[in-house]
Amino acid sequence: MSKVKMIARILLGLMVLIFGLNKFFQFIPMPPLPQEATDFMGAMAKTGYLLPIVAIVEIITGILLLLKKFVPLALVILFPVLLNAFLFHLFLDLPGIGGAAFAIAMNVYLFLAHKESYQEILKA
Protein backbone atom coordinates (compact mmCIF):
# COMPACT_ATOMS: atom_id res chain seq x y z
CA MET A 1 0.00 0.00 0.00
CA SER A 2 2.77 2.50 0.82
CA LYS A 3 4.43 2.02 -2.61
CA VAL A 4 1.12 2.81 -4.33
CA LYS A 5 0.71 5.82 -2.06
CA MET A 6 4.25 7.01 -2.87
CA ILE A 7 3.75 6.53 -6.63
CA ALA A 8 0.41 8.41 -6.54
CA ARG A 9 1.99 11.25 -4.53
CA ILE A 10 4.95 11.55 -6.92
CA LEU A 11 2.81 11.31 -10.07
CA LEU A 12 0.36 13.92 -8.80
CA GLY A 13 3.21 16.17 -7.64
CA LEU A 14 4.96 15.97 -11.02
CA MET A 15 1.72 16.47 -12.89
CA VAL A 16 0.67 19.65 -11.11
CA LEU A 17 4.23 21.03 -10.97
CA ILE A 18 4.66 20.59 -14.74
CA PHE A 19 1.24 22.06 -15.57
CA GLY A 20 1.81 24.93 -13.14
CA LEU A 21 5.17 25.77 -14.73
CA ASN A 22 3.62 25.42 -18.18
CA LYS A 23 1.20 28.24 -17.36
CA PHE A 24 4.24 30.56 -17.13
CA PHE A 25 6.63 29.10 -19.71
CA GLN A 26 4.29 27.45 -22.29
CA PHE A 27 6.63 24.52 -23.04
CA ILE A 28 3.70 22.13 -23.64
CA PRO A 29 1.48 23.26 -26.51
CA MET A 30 -2.20 23.40 -25.66
CA PRO A 31 -4.54 21.51 -27.98
CA PRO A 32 -7.33 23.47 -29.65
CA LEU A 33 -10.40 23.84 -27.45
CA PRO A 34 -14.10 24.12 -28.29
CA GLN A 35 -15.33 27.73 -28.51
CA GLU A 36 -17.07 27.65 -25.10
CA ALA A 37 -13.90 26.40 -23.43
CA THR A 38 -11.82 29.04 -25.23
CA ASP A 39 -14.22 31.74 -24.07
CA PHE A 40 -14.05 30.51 -20.47
CA MET A 41 -10.22 30.37 -20.50
CA GLY A 42 -10.14 33.82 -22.08
CA ALA A 43 -12.34 35.22 -19.33
CA MET A 44 -10.07 33.73 -16.65
CA ALA A 45 -6.99 35.14 -18.40
CA LYS A 46 -8.59 38.61 -18.68
CA THR A 47 -8.84 38.88 -14.89
CA GLY A 48 -5.06 39.17 -14.86
CA TYR A 49 -4.73 37.30 -11.58
CA LEU A 50 -6.63 34.01 -11.70
CA LEU A 51 -4.38 31.90 -13.94
CA PRO A 52 -1.15 33.04 -12.25
CA ILE A 53 -2.64 32.21 -8.82
CA VAL A 54 -3.71 28.77 -10.06
CA ALA A 55 -0.21 28.23 -11.47
CA ILE A 56 1.44 29.25 -8.18
CA VAL A 57 -0.88 26.93 -6.22
CA GLU A 58 -0.01 24.08 -8.60
CA ILE A 59 3.73 24.75 -8.36
CA ILE A 60 3.79 25.03 -4.56
CA THR A 61 1.58 22.00 -3.94
CA GLY A 62 3.51 20.00 -6.54
CA ILE A 63 6.78 20.76 -4.77
CA LEU A 64 5.27 19.91 -1.37
CA LEU A 65 4.00 16.57 -2.69
CA LEU A 66 7.34 15.73 -4.30
CA LEU A 67 9.24 16.63 -1.12
CA LYS A 68 6.68 14.79 1.04
CA LYS A 69 6.15 17.90 3.16
CA PHE A 70 2.73 18.93 4.48
CA VAL A 71 1.13 16.37 2.13
CA PRO A 72 -2.36 16.40 3.75
CA LEU A 73 -2.42 20.22 3.60
CA ALA A 74 -1.16 20.27 0.00
CA LEU A 75 -3.94 17.85 -0.98
CA VAL A 76 -6.62 20.07 0.58
CA ILE A 77 -5.24 23.20 -1.12
CA LEU A 78 -4.92 21.43 -4.48
CA PHE A 79 -8.35 19.78 -4.53
CA PRO A 80 -10.42 22.84 -5.62
CA VAL A 81 -8.00 23.46 -8.51
CA LEU A 82 -8.27 19.85 -9.70
CA LEU A 83 -12.04 19.81 -9.21
CA ASN A 84 -12.35 22.90 -11.39
CA ALA A 85 -10.11 21.32 -14.06
CA PHE A 86 -12.26 18.18 -14.00
CA LEU A 87 -15.52 20.13 -14.22
CA PHE A 88 -14.08 22.37 -16.97
CA HIS A 89 -13.40 19.31 -19.10
CA LEU A 90 -16.64 17.58 -18.13
CA PHE A 91 -18.78 20.51 -19.28
CA LEU A 92 -16.64 22.32 -21.86
CA ASP A 93 -14.03 19.91 -23.29
CA LEU A 94 -15.03 16.30 -22.69
CA PRO A 95 -12.35 14.80 -24.98
CA GLY A 96 -9.65 16.35 -22.74
CA ILE A 97 -11.00 14.98 -19.45
CA GLY A 98 -8.52 12.11 -19.05
CA GLY A 99 -5.71 13.97 -17.32
CA ALA A 100 -8.03 15.87 -15.00
CA ALA A 101 -9.90 12.67 -14.09
CA PHE A 102 -6.60 10.91 -13.36
CA ALA A 103 -5.35 13.81 -11.21
CA ILE A 104 -8.55 14.10 -9.18
CA ALA A 105 -8.64 10.31 -8.70
CA MET A 106 -5.08 10.43 -7.30
CA ASN A 107 -6.02 13.34 -5.04
CA VAL A 108 -9.04 11.46 -3.67
CA TYR A 109 -6.97 8.28 -3.24
CA LEU A 110 -4.34 10.25 -1.32
CA PHE A 111 -7.08 11.89 0.79
CA LEU A 112 -8.19 8.41 1.80
CA ALA A 113 -4.61 7.26 2.35
CA HIS A 114 -4.11 10.21 4.75
CA LYS A 115 -7.54 10.08 6.37
CA GLU A 116 -6.04 10.02 9.86
CA SER A 117 -4.68 13.52 9.24
CA TYR A 118 -8.20 14.87 8.71
CA GLN A 119 -9.94 13.26 11.68
CA GLU A 120 -9.70 16.29 13.95
CA ILE A 121 -11.08 18.78 11.44
CA LEU A 122 -13.93 16.45 10.47
CA LYS A 123 -15.34 16.08 14.00
CA ALA A 124 -18.83 17.47 14.48
N, CA, C and O atoms as a DFTB+ gen file, in Angstrom:
496 C
 N C O
     1  1       0.824      -1.205       0.000
     2  2       0.000       0.000       0.000
     3  2       0.864       1.264       0.000
     4  3       0.518       2.236      -0.672
     5  1       1.975       1.272       0.735
     6  2       2.774       2.497       0.816
     7  2       3.494       2.793      -0.502
     8  3       3.759       3.958      -0.800
     9  1       3.819       1.758      -1.304
    10  2       4.429       2.023      -2.613
    11  2       3.420       2.676      -3.552
    12  3       3.762       3.589      -4.303
    13  1       2.175       2.206      -3.506
    14  2       1.123       2.805      -4.335
    15  2       0.902       4.254      -3.902
    16  3       0.749       5.147      -4.736
    17  1       0.887       4.470      -2.608
    18  2       0.712       5.823      -2.060
    19  2       1.860       6.730      -2.509
    20  3       1.632       7.878      -2.892
    21  1       3.086       6.219      -2.463
    22  2       4.250       7.006      -2.874
    23  2       4.187       7.316      -4.373
    24  3       4.458       8.444      -4.785
    25  1       3.834       6.329      -5.178
    26  2       3.746       6.535      -6.628
    27  2       2.662       7.555      -6.955
    28  3       2.878       8.436      -7.788
    29  1       1.494       7.451      -6.308
    30  2       0.413       8.406      -6.544
    31  2       0.847       9.812      -6.146
    32  3       0.570      10.772      -6.865
    33  1       1.524       9.940      -5.009
    34  2       1.990      11.254      -4.534
    35  2       2.983      11.855      -5.522
    36  3       2.890      13.036      -5.855
    37  1       3.933      11.046      -5.993
    38  2       4.951      11.552      -6.916
    39  2       4.328      11.895      -8.270
    40  3       4.640      12.938      -8.845
    41  1       3.454      11.032      -8.782
    42  2       2.811      11.315     -10.068
    43  2       1.974      12.589     -10.000
    44  3       2.043      13.435     -10.891
    45  1       1.187      12.717      -8.942
    46  2       0.362      13.917      -8.796
    47  2       1.242      15.150      -8.630
    48  3       0.970      16.191      -9.228
    49  1       2.291      15.040      -7.828
    50  2       3.209      16.165      -7.642
    51  2       3.859      16.595      -8.944
    52  3       3.923      17.788      -9.241
    53  1       4.342      15.640      -9.725
    54  2       4.957      15.966     -11.018
    55  2       3.939      16.590     -11.965
    56  3       4.220      17.574     -12.650
    57  1       2.763      15.999     -11.986
    58  2       1.719      16.473     -12.893
    59  2       1.370      17.939     -12.631
    60  3       1.366      18.752     -13.556
    61  1       1.083      18.270     -11.393
    62  2       0.671      19.650     -11.106
    63  2       1.850      20.618     -11.184
    64  3       1.665      21.775     -11.559
    65  1       3.055      20.168     -10.838
    66  2       4.226      21.029     -10.971
    67  2       4.468      21.367     -12.444
    68  3       4.694      22.528     -12.784
    69  1       4.421      20.362     -13.314
    70  2       4.657      20.588     -14.740
    71  2       3.574      21.487     -15.336
    72  3       3.885      22.420     -16.077
    73  1       2.306      21.216     -15.022
    74  2       1.237      22.058     -15.575
    75  2       1.261      23.457     -14.983
    76  3       0.907      24.418     -15.666
    77  1       1.671      23.592     -13.729
    78  2       1.810      24.930     -13.142
    79  2       2.912      25.720     -13.821
    80  3       2.724      26.892     -14.147
    81  1       4.067      25.090     -14.039
    82  2       5.170      25.766     -14.733
    83  2       4.793      26.091     -16.176
    84  3       5.188      27.126     -16.713
    85  1       4.029      25.200     -16.794
    86  2       3.619      25.422     -18.182
    87  2       2.759      26.675     -18.329
    88  3       2.770      27.313     -19.382
    89  1       2.019      27.030     -17.290
    90  2       1.201      28.243     -17.359
    91  2       2.079      29.494     -17.492
    92  3       1.633      30.505     -18.035
    93  1       3.320      29.432     -17.002
    94  2       4.238      30.559     -17.125
    95  2       5.136      30.464     -18.354
    96  3       5.411      31.475     -19.001
    97  1       5.598      29.252     -18.680
    98  2       6.625      29.104     -19.710
    99  2       6.137      28.490     -21.021
   100  3       6.896      28.453     -21.990
   101  1       4.909      28.014     -21.082
   102  2       4.289      27.452     -22.286
   103  2       5.208      26.493     -23.058
   104  3       5.387      26.651     -24.265
   105  1       5.782      25.514     -22.378
   106  2       6.632      24.524     -23.043
   107  2       5.852      23.309     -23.527
   108  3       6.395      22.488     -24.267
   109  1       4.586      23.176     -23.126
   110  2       3.703      22.126     -23.638
   111  2       2.606      22.836     -24.429
   112  3       1.836      23.609     -23.859
   113  1       2.526      22.580     -25.738
   114  2       1.480      23.256     -26.510
   115  2       0.096      22.786     -26.089
   116  3      -0.121      21.603     -25.825
   117  1      -0.826      23.722     -26.030
   118  2      -2.198      23.404     -25.658
   119  2      -2.968      22.993     -26.909
   120  3      -2.871      23.653     -27.944
   121  1      -3.728      21.911     -26.816
   122  2      -4.536      21.511     -27.975
   123  2      -5.669      22.512     -28.201
   124  3      -6.057      23.227     -27.278
   125  1      -6.195      22.565     -29.410
   126  2      -7.330      23.471     -29.650
   127  2      -8.527      23.068     -28.796
   128  3      -8.784      21.884     -28.575
   129  1      -9.246      24.071     -28.324
   130  2     -10.400      23.845     -27.452
   131  2     -11.683      24.229     -28.179
   132  3     -11.653      25.039     -29.106
   133  1     -12.805      23.655     -27.765
   134  2     -14.096      24.118     -28.292
   135  2     -14.295      25.600     -27.939
   136  3     -13.681      26.104     -26.999
   137  1     -15.148      26.289     -28.693
   138  2     -15.329      27.728     -28.509
   139  2     -15.726      28.102     -27.082
   140  3     -15.215      29.082     -26.541
   141  1     -16.632      27.337     -26.465
   142  2     -17.071      27.652     -25.101
   143  2     -15.901      27.566     -24.116
   144  3     -15.771      28.396     -23.216
   145  1     -15.066      26.562     -24.297
   146  2     -13.896      26.399     -23.425
   147  2     -12.901      27.533     -23.649
   148  3     -12.319      28.051     -22.695
   149  1     -12.707      27.918     -24.907
   150  2     -11.817      29.038     -25.228
   151  2     -12.329      30.330     -24.597
   152  3     -11.551      31.110     -24.049
   153  1     -13.625      30.548     -24.675
   154  2     -14.223      31.745     -24.069
   155  2     -14.013      31.762     -22.557
   156  3     -13.676      32.796     -21.981
   157  1     -14.215      30.608     -21.920
   158  2     -14.045      30.506     -20.468
   159  2     -12.592      30.781     -20.079
   160  3     -12.326      31.546     -19.151
   161  1     -11.648      30.149     -20.798
   162  2     -10.220      30.368     -20.504
   163  2      -9.844      31.832     -20.746
   164  3      -9.064      32.418     -19.994
   165  1     -10.406      32.406     -21.797
   166  2     -10.140      33.815     -22.084
   167  2     -10.626      34.724     -20.970
   168  3      -9.953      35.687     -20.604
   169  1     -11.802      34.414     -20.433
   170  2     -12.341      35.216     -19.332
   171  2     -11.458      35.099     -18.092
   172  3     -11.226      36.088     -17.398
   173  1     -10.967      33.896     -17.815
   174  2     -10.073      33.728     -16.654
   175  2      -8.768      34.483     -16.883
   176  3      -8.243      35.103     -15.958
   177  1      -8.240      34.437     -18.098
   178  2      -6.995      35.139     -18.404
   179  2      -7.172      36.653     -18.299
   180  3      -6.263      37.351     -17.849
   181  1      -8.332      37.165     -18.709
   182  2      -8.586      38.609     -18.682
   183  2      -8.604      39.183     -17.271
   184  3      -8.383      40.380     -17.092
   185  1      -8.865      38.345     -16.262
   186  2      -8.842      38.878     -14.894
   187  2      -7.454      39.368     -14.529
   188  3      -7.304      40.272     -13.707
   189  1      -6.436      38.770     -15.140
   190  2      -5.060      39.171     -14.863
   191  2      -4.450      38.524     -13.630
   192  3      -3.236      38.596     -13.437
   193  1      -5.258      37.900     -12.800
   194  2      -4.728      37.301     -11.577
   195  2      -5.055      35.819     -11.440
   196  3      -4.290      35.086     -10.813
   197  1      -6.153      35.360     -11.998
   198  2      -6.630      34.006     -11.704
   199  2      -5.680      32.910     -12.183
   200  3      -5.325      32.023     -11.408
   201  1      -5.270      32.958     -13.435
   202  2      -4.383      31.901     -13.939
   203  2      -3.005      31.917     -13.262
   204  3      -2.476      30.844     -12.972
   205  1      -2.410      33.070     -13.002
   206  2      -1.146      33.044     -12.251
   207  2      -1.298      32.471     -10.834
   208  3      -0.406      31.770     -10.354
   209  1      -2.420      32.764     -10.166
   210  2      -2.643      32.207      -8.824
   211  2      -2.788      30.695      -8.903
   212  3      -2.217      29.972      -8.086
   213  1      -3.547      30.212      -9.881
   214  2      -3.711      28.766     -10.060
   215  2      -2.353      28.129     -10.322
   216  3      -2.041      27.076      -9.766
   217  1      -1.542      28.764     -11.167
   218  2      -0.210      28.234     -11.471
   219  2       0.658      28.178     -10.220
   220  3       1.350      27.186      -9.990
   221  1       0.629      29.222      -9.419
   222  2       1.435      29.251      -8.185
   223  2       0.973      28.169      -7.222
   224  3       1.797      27.494      -6.605
   225  1      -0.342      27.996      -7.087
   226  2      -0.875      26.931      -6.223
   227  2      -0.400      25.570      -6.726
   228  3       0.011      24.724      -5.932
   229  1      -0.454      25.356      -8.035
   230  2      -0.007      24.076      -8.595
   231  2       1.487      23.858      -8.350
   232  3       1.899      22.759      -7.980
   233  1       2.280      24.874      -8.549
   234  2       3.732      24.747      -8.360
   235  2       4.060      24.450      -6.902
   236  3       4.827      23.531      -6.614
   237  1       3.492      25.214      -5.988
   238  2       3.790      25.027      -4.564
   239  2       3.304      23.670      -4.076
   240  3       4.044      22.961      -3.394
   241  1       2.077      23.298      -4.411
   242  2       1.576      22.003      -3.942
   243  2       2.321      20.855      -4.619
   244  3       2.539      19.815      -3.997
   245  1       2.711      21.023      -5.868
   246  2       3.506      19.997      -6.543
   247  2       4.838      19.778      -5.843
   248  3       5.254      18.640      -5.627
   249  1       5.499      20.863      -5.492
   250  2       6.783      20.759      -4.772
   251  2       6.580      20.097      -3.411
   252  3       7.354      19.222      -3.022
   253  1       5.540      20.515      -2.686
   254  2       5.268      19.911      -1.374
   255  2       5.022      18.404      -1.496
   256  3       5.520      17.623      -0.686
   257  1       4.258      18.003      -2.503
   258  2       3.998      16.571      -2.690
   259  2       5.279      15.825      -3.037
   260  3       5.524      14.739      -2.512
   261  1       6.091      16.390      -3.909
   262  2       7.341      15.729      -4.297
   263  2       8.322      15.621      -3.135
   264  3       9.052      14.637      -3.021
   265  1       8.335      16.641      -2.272
   266  2       9.243      16.630      -1.116
   267  2       8.652      15.908       0.092
   268  3       9.313      15.746       1.118
   269  1       7.400      15.478      -0.044
   270  2       6.684      14.788       1.044
   271  2       6.604      15.671       2.294
   272  3       6.815      15.209       3.416
   273  1       6.299      16.927       2.073
   274  2       6.154      17.898       3.156
   275  2       4.725      18.424       3.171
   276  3       4.206      18.835       2.133
   277  1       4.092      18.417       4.319
   278  2       2.730      18.933       4.478
   279  2       1.770      18.328       3.450
   280  3       0.911      19.028       2.914
   281  1       1.917      17.035       3.177
   282  2       1.131      16.367       2.134
   283  2      -0.378      16.520       2.366
   284  3      -1.083      16.899       1.430
   285  1      -0.911      16.242       3.573
   286  2      -2.363      16.401       3.751
   287  2      -2.834      17.830       3.468
   288  3      -3.901      18.019       2.883
   289  1      -2.065      18.825       3.869
   290  2      -2.415      20.224       3.598
   291  2      -2.346      20.515       2.100
   292  3      -3.243      21.154       1.551
   293  1      -1.301      20.056       1.447
   294  2      -1.155      20.267       0.004
   295  2      -2.339      19.672      -0.750
   296  3      -2.829      20.269      -1.709
   297  1      -2.799      18.500      -0.321
   298  2      -3.937      17.848      -0.981
   299  2      -5.215      18.669      -0.831
   300  3      -6.002      18.773      -1.772
   301  1      -5.421      19.248       0.345
   302  2      -6.615      20.072       0.581
   303  2      -6.554      21.345      -0.266
   304  3      -7.560      21.750      -0.850
   305  1      -5.394      21.970      -0.335
   306  2      -5.240      23.202      -1.116
   307  2      -5.412      22.912      -2.609
   308  3      -6.001      23.713      -3.334
   309  1      -4.903      21.778      -3.062
   310  2      -4.921      21.431      -4.479
   311  2      -6.296      20.979      -4.969
   312  3      -6.627      21.176      -6.138
   313  1      -7.092      20.385      -4.102
   314  2      -8.347      19.776      -4.532
   315  2      -9.275      20.723      -5.311
   316  3      -9.784      20.322      -6.357
   317  1      -9.518      21.956      -4.851
   318  2     -10.417      22.839      -5.625
   319  2      -9.896      23.136      -7.037
   320  3     -10.683      23.289      -7.971
   321  1      -8.584      23.218      -7.189
   322  2      -7.997      23.458      -8.513
   323  2      -8.280      22.267      -9.420
   324  3      -8.699      22.437     -10.565
   325  1      -8.049      21.058      -8.902
   326  2      -8.274      19.854      -9.701
   327  2      -9.756      19.632      -9.976
   328  3     -10.126      19.181     -11.060
   329  1     -10.604      19.947      -9.001
   330  2     -12.040      19.810      -9.210
   331  2     -12.498      20.744     -10.321
   332  3     -13.302      20.354     -11.168
   333  1     -11.996      21.966     -10.326
   334  2     -12.346      22.903     -11.388
   335  2     -11.847      22.404     -12.742
   336  3     -12.565      22.514     -13.736
   337  1     -10.633      21.856     -12.801
   338  2     -10.111      21.318     -14.059
   339  2     -10.992      20.174     -14.559
   340  3     -11.300      20.086     -15.748
   341  1     -11.393      19.301     -13.634
   342  2     -12.257      18.177     -13.998
   343  2     -13.604      18.674     -14.523
   344  3     -14.077      18.212     -15.562
   345  1     -14.216      19.609     -13.809
   346  2     -15.521      20.135     -14.222
   347  2     -15.418      20.931     -15.528
   348  3     -16.329      20.880     -16.354
   349  1     -14.323      21.659     -15.718
   350  2     -14.081      22.371     -16.973
   351  2     -14.143      21.391     -18.144
   352  3     -14.833      21.631     -19.134
   353  1     -13.414      20.290     -18.016
   354  2     -13.399      19.306     -19.097
   355  2     -14.727      18.567     -19.215
   356  3     -15.165      18.256     -20.323
   357  1     -15.360      18.288     -18.102
   358  2     -16.639      17.584     -18.131
   359  2     -17.697      18.380     -18.903
   360  3     -18.456      17.812     -19.688
   361  1     -17.744      19.689     -18.677
   362  2     -18.784      20.511     -19.276
   363  2     -18.369      21.244     -20.550
   364  3     -19.224      21.583     -21.369
   365  1     -17.058      21.497     -20.731
   366  2     -16.642      22.322     -21.858
   367  2     -15.685      21.633     -22.831
   368  3     -15.549      22.085     -23.968
   369  1     -15.022      20.555     -22.419
   370  2     -14.031      19.909     -23.286
   371  2     -13.913      18.431     -22.919
   372  3     -12.863      17.974     -22.468
   373  1     -14.980      17.709     -23.113
   374  2     -15.029      16.304     -22.692
   375  2     -13.881      15.454     -23.251
   376  3     -13.373      14.603     -22.520
   377  1     -13.448      15.633     -24.493
   378  2     -12.347      14.799     -24.981
   379  2     -11.040      14.975     -24.187
   380  3     -10.190      14.085     -24.205
   381  1     -10.873      16.094     -23.501
   382  2      -9.647      16.350     -22.742
   383  2      -9.732      15.987     -21.272
   384  3      -8.874      16.400     -20.492
   385  1     -10.746      15.226     -20.869
   386  2     -11.000      14.984     -19.446
   387  2     -10.040      13.985     -18.799
   388  3      -9.937      13.939     -17.573
   389  1      -9.342      13.192     -19.595
   390  2      -8.519      12.111     -19.053
   391  2      -7.523      12.530     -17.986
   392  3      -7.492      11.946     -16.903
   393  1      -6.720      13.525     -18.278
   394  2      -5.711      13.970     -17.320
   395  2      -6.310      14.514     -16.041
   396  3      -5.820      14.235     -14.947
   397  1      -7.374      15.293     -16.181
   398  2      -8.033      15.867     -15.005
   399  2      -8.674      14.771     -14.160
   400  3      -8.621      14.819     -12.931
   401  1      -9.281      13.783     -14.820
   402  2      -9.901      12.673     -14.085
   403  2      -8.839      11.865     -13.340
   404  3      -9.048      11.458     -12.197
   405  1      -7.702      11.638     -13.994
   406  2      -6.603      10.907     -13.360
   407  2      -6.072      11.680     -12.149
   408  3      -5.840      11.097     -11.090
   409  1      -5.883      12.984     -12.307
   410  2      -5.347      13.805     -11.212
   411  2      -6.313      13.844     -10.029
   412  3      -5.887      13.704      -8.882
   413  1      -7.591      14.030     -10.289
   414  2      -8.545      14.099      -9.180
   415  2      -8.678      12.727      -8.507
   416  3      -8.865      12.648      -7.293
   417  1      -8.583      11.655      -9.286
   418  2      -8.636      10.315      -8.695
   419  2      -7.437      10.096      -7.768
   420  3      -7.588       9.522      -6.690
   421  1      -6.254      10.546      -8.177
   422  2      -5.077      10.429      -7.305
   423  2      -5.247      11.275      -6.053
   424  3      -4.876      10.845      -4.961
   425  1      -5.806      12.481      -6.199
   426  2      -6.020      13.344      -5.043
   427  2      -6.973      12.675      -4.058
   428  3      -6.704      12.657      -2.857
   429  1      -8.071      12.130      -4.543
   430  2      -9.040      11.461      -3.666
   431  2      -8.408      10.229      -3.027
   432  3      -8.599       9.986      -1.835
   433  1      -7.658       9.447      -3.805
   434  2      -6.969       8.284      -3.244
   435  2      -6.033       8.715      -2.113
   436  3      -6.003       8.092      -1.052
   437  1      -5.273       9.781      -2.349
   438  2      -4.339      10.255      -1.322
   439  2      -5.071      10.845      -0.119
   440  3      -4.589      10.733       1.008
   441  1      -6.232      11.475      -0.341
   442  2      -7.077      11.893       0.792
   443  2      -7.366      10.681       1.678
   444  3      -7.165      10.719       2.891
   445  1      -7.836       9.618       1.055
   446  2      -8.192       8.410       1.804
   447  2      -6.970       7.785       2.461
   448  3      -7.062       7.267       3.574
   449  1      -5.839       7.828       1.792
   450  2      -4.613       7.264       2.351
   451  2      -4.117       8.073       3.548
   452  3      -3.377       7.553       4.383
   453  1      -4.519       9.335       3.638
   454  2      -4.109      10.212       4.749
   455  2      -5.291      10.570       5.643
   456  3      -5.272      11.599       6.319
   457  1      -6.313       9.727       5.648
   458  2      -7.545      10.083       6.373
   459  2      -7.305      10.371       7.851
   460  3      -8.036      11.162       8.447
   461  1      -6.307       9.753       8.447
   462  2      -6.038      10.015       9.864
   463  2      -5.649      11.472      10.106
   464  3      -5.874      12.001      11.194
   465  1      -5.070      12.119       9.103
   466  2      -4.675      13.518       9.243
   467  2      -5.874      14.463       9.281
   468  3      -5.755      15.594       9.752
   469  1      -7.016      14.013       8.794
   470  2      -8.197      14.866       8.706
   471  2      -9.215      14.605       9.803
   472  3     -10.241      15.284       9.864
   473  1      -8.952      13.638      10.665
   474  2      -9.942      13.256      11.680
   475  2     -10.338      14.402      12.590
   476  3     -11.519      14.559      12.897
   477  1      -9.397      15.195      13.023
   478  2      -9.697      16.294      13.950
   479  2     -10.584      17.342      13.309
   480  3     -11.520      17.828      13.944
   481  1     -10.308      17.702      12.056
   482  2     -11.084      18.778      11.440
   483  2     -12.437      18.295      10.946
   484  3     -13.290      19.108      10.592
   485  1     -12.648      16.987      10.918
   486  2     -13.929      16.450      10.468
   487  2     -14.855      16.056      11.613
   488  3     -15.921      15.486      11.378
   489  1     -14.461      16.355      12.849
   490  2     -15.338      16.081      14.001
   491  2     -16.471      17.096      14.013
   492  3     -16.296      18.270      13.687
   493  1     -17.648      16.590      14.406
   494  2     -18.832      17.472      14.480
   495  2     -18.711      18.416      15.655
   496  3     -19.603      19.232      15.885
